[in-house]
Amino acid sequence: MNRPWRLLPLLALLTASAASLPAAARADDVAAASAHFRKGSALYQQRQWRAAIAEFEAAYRLKPHGAIHFNVARCREQLEEWPGALRSYTDYLREVPDARDRAAVRAAIGRIEARLAAAGVQALLVYTDPPGAEVRIDGRPRGTTPFHLTLPPGPYALALALEGYAPVEQAVEVGASVSRVVEVVLRPSAAPAPAPSAAATRPASPGAATAPPAASRGGAAALPPPAPARPDLSARAPAASVPLAPAPQARPSRHRVYTWVAAGAAAAALTAGVLYGQSAQRKRDALVDGTPHDDAASLARDARSKARTANVLYGIAGAAGAAGVTLFFVEGTF
């Protein structure tokens, strides 16, 4: 990588993104995030990689921005923490999808994947929306999303659980040469149906009389529910109190007849004009090719006549074409 850290561009982004926050929170968060980021950059230059990571992560918690993941990845590479570096590079590309150095970061990820493959393992990265889901692999709890782990190549059973969301279970295959990234959008779980009351579920005693319905708040006794009626499939008129709206009339379809007539006339006139023009040109060529002709005067008259006819036909074609264009916009749609 050509740039070991990113200080000035990120500080500008932190300041610009603060415009949407309240004034007090904006000033406090931006100032603190900028301070952490500057300190992390200074620690990076002093080769204090782990302390720099702590400062960068503190800046991210205050003002999240994907570029910070790049700096964390560079620190983890210096510490030879290859899975963590791969995870940070992946986070960077996910949060900054239009990064200009995307190709270089992908190359760095490829080098880390080759190192992991040489060690006989590969990285599994799991992201959920929303984050914070518990991750189980082959039934064993391993952490919460966003999550990464190195595993030997092979199949694994992945389970995700987050309160308020439907659990997810799926099989994943970890390859030998490239990392595996799993992204899951969690769906809210369905609300449970209300349990029936004890009075409704208590069976009636044999021989006991049915209690009358309780009175409503207005004092009138509530009526028992009517017996279900069979559906009436016959047509019925709407109640008189329901206003009837006229059904929308279908717009008559037009096919731009006059447009096509004009277009056809333009095409026919143009074709005829081209034929007359070619004929006139052949007769002119015959007059100037040096061959003596007994009917040279007749050829000349015929050439002029056909040329005039061709010009007239060209004019008709142009007028018909212009009329077709006008009619196209005037007539109704197809």
N, C-alpha and C positions, 0 to 999 in steps of 0.2 A: 504494500500500500504506500502511496506517495505521501499521504497526510496522516501522521500518527494521531492527531486529535483535531477537533473542530471547535474553535473557540468563538471567533468573531461572528461567523454566520449564525451560530446557534444563539448567541447573546442577542443578536438583532431579532431573531424569531421570538425569543422569550419576551422581549419588550413589546413587539408588535402584537403578539397574541393576548397581551394583558388588557387590551382595549375593551374587551367584552366583560371584564370583571368589575365589581364595585371598587370605588377609588381606594378605600382602606385595604381591602384584601389584595387588590392589584399591586399596590406599592409594597406591601409586606412580602407577598409570595414572589414577586419578580425580583426584589432585592435579595431575598434569601436564596432563591434558585441561582441567581447570577453569582452570588458569593460562593456557593458550593461548586458551581461549575468552574469558576476561576481557580479555586483551590485545587479541584481535581486535575485541572490542566497543569498547574504548577507541580503537583505531586507526580504527574506522568513524566514531566521533564526531568524530575529528580529520580526517576526509575523506581518510585515507590508505588508499584502497580496496585497492590491490594488496597492501600489507603486511597488511591485515586478512584478505584471502583466504588468505595463507600461514599465518596463525595459526589460522584456522578449519579449514583442511585438516589442520593438525597435530593439532588437537583431535579431528577425525574419525578420523584414523589410530589414535589411542590409544583412543578410546571412540566407535565409530561410532553416530551417531544422525541420522535423516533431517532433523531440524530444522536442522542445520548447513547443509544444501544451500540452505535458504531464505536464510540470511545470505550465503552465497557468491553466490547469484543476485542479491541486492540490490546487492552490491559490483560485480558485472559489469555490471549495468544502469547504475550510476553511471559506469563506464568505457566505456559504450556498446559493450561486447563482447556483441552480441546473440546470436550462436549459443551462446556459453558460458553466458549467462544463461538461455536457453531450456533448455539441457541441465540446468543446476542445478535449475531449477523442475521439470522432468520427473522428475529424481532424487528431489526432495522428495515429489512426489505418489506415486511408486512405493513409497517407503519409509514414507510416512505416509499410507496410503490413506484413513484416516478424519479427515484434517485438517479442522478447522472452517472454515478459510479456503480450502477447495478451490475454491470458485467464484471468489474473487478472484484466486487463482493462475492459474486457467484463463483469466481475463480478461487477466492480464499476459502469458501465453503467446500469446494471440490478438493482442495489440498487437505483440509481437516478430515473430510470423509475418507481420503486415502490413508491418512494416518490411523484412523479408527479401524479401517478394514485390515490394515497390516497387523493390528492387535487382535483381530478376530471378533470385533464387536462393531456395532453401528448404532447411530442415534435414533431414538424415537421421540418425536416432539408432538405434544397434544395441546390444542387450543380449543376453548369453548367460548361461545357467546350466549349468556354472560360468563365471565370467568369465575373461578372459585369452586369448580366442581371437583368432587373427590374422584381420584383416579385409582382404579384397581386393575392390576394386571395378573391374569391367571388366579383371580380371587384374592390377591394380596394387596392391601392398601399401600400406595406408593407416594401419594402427595396430592396436590390440588393444581388445577390448571391456572395459568399456563405452566406446562410441565415438560421436562425432558429427562431422558434416561438412556444409558447405553446398555444394549442387550446383544447377546449372540444372535446371529441371523436365524430366522425361523418364524413359525406362526405363534401368535399370542391372542388370548382373549382379553379384550379391553372393555371395562365397564366404567361408566360415568354416572355420578349421582349428585344432584344439587337440590336442596329443599325447595319445594314449590315447582319443580320441573320434572318432567317424565324421565325416568332413568333410560340410559342408552347402553346397549351391549352390542359389540361388533367384533369380528375377527380381524386382526391386522397382521400383515406379513412384513417383517423387518428384513430387508435385503442385506446382501453382503458388501455392496460397494457404495450405495448411496443411502442417505438418511431418509427416514419415513416421517412425513408430516401429516398429522390427522387434525382436521378442523371440523367441529361439530357445532351446529346451532341448536341449542336446547329449546324444547317446546314446553310451555307451561302445562302443568298437570291439570287434569279435569277436576273441578270442584266436586267433592263427594255429595251424593244426594242426601237431603235431610232425613233423619231417622224418624219413623212414625212414633206418635206419642203413645204412652202406656195405655191410656184410655181407649185408643183406637185399636190396639193390638190385643187387649184383654178379652178372652172369649166369654160369651154370655153364659150364665148358669142355666142348666136345663130347667125348663119350666118357668123361668123368670119372664116377667112381662117386659116388653120393650119400653124404655123410658121415652117420654115425649121430648121433642126437640127443645133445646134451651132457647130462651127468649133473646132477641137481639137487643142492642142498646136502645132502640126506639120503643121497646116494649112489645112489639109484635113477635109472635112465635115464628121461628125460622121454619120454612117448609122443607120437607125431605127432598133430596134431589130427584128429579123426574127420571123415569125409566128411559134408557137409551132408545131413541127412535130410529127406525130404519131409514137410511138415506133416501130422499126423494129425488129420483133421477129425472123427473119430468121438468120441462122448462117452466120457469115461473117469471112473472114480471117483477121488476124492482119495486120497492115501496114508493108510495107517491111522494114521500118527503125527500127521497134521494134524487137530486137533479141529474138529468140525463145529458150527457155531453155528446154532441154529434161525432160519429166516427170520422177520423181523418180520411179525407178523400185521397185516393191514390193519384199521384201526379201522372198525367198521361205521358207515355214514353214517346219521345221523338227520336228520329234517327238522322237528323240533319240532312234531309233529302236534298234541299237546295244547295247545301255545302258540297255534297258529292257531285251534284249535277255540274256546278261551277268547276270543281276540280277535274271532272271528266272532260269538260269542254276545253279547259286549259291544257290538259295533257294531249288531247286530240289535235288542237291547233298547233301546239309546239311540235308534235311529231310530223304533221304535214308541212310545217314551215321548214323543219330540218330537211325533209325529203326534197322540197322545192329548192331550197338553198343548195343542196348537194348537186341537184340537176343543173342549176344555173352555173355552178362552179365548173362542172364537167364541160359544159358548152364553152365557157370562157377559156378553159385549158385547151380545148380543141382549136380555138381560134388563134392561140398564140404558140402552138407547138411547132410552127414552121411548115406544116403540111398544107398544100394548096387545096382550097375547098371551092367548089362551084357555087355552093349556097352559103357563102360566108355572111352575106347580109341577113339571110334568114336565121342563121345560127346566132348572130348578134342580137337580132330582135327577140328571138326565143329566150336567150340568156337574160336580157333585160326584163322581159315579162315575168319569167320565173323568179328573178331576184325580187321584183316588186311584190309578187304574190307571197314570197317567203317573208318579206318584211311586214306585210299586212297580217299574216298569220302569227308572226311573233308578237305583234301588238295585241291581237285578240287573245293570245295565250297569257300575256301579262295582265290584261284587264280581267280575264276570267280568274286568274290566280288571285289577284287582289280581291275580287268579289268573294271568292271562296274563303279567304282568310277572314273577311268581314262577317260573312254569314256564319262561320264557325263560332264566333263569339255571340252573335245575335240569336241564333236558333237555340232551342232547348237542348239540354244534355241528353246523352244517349239513354 
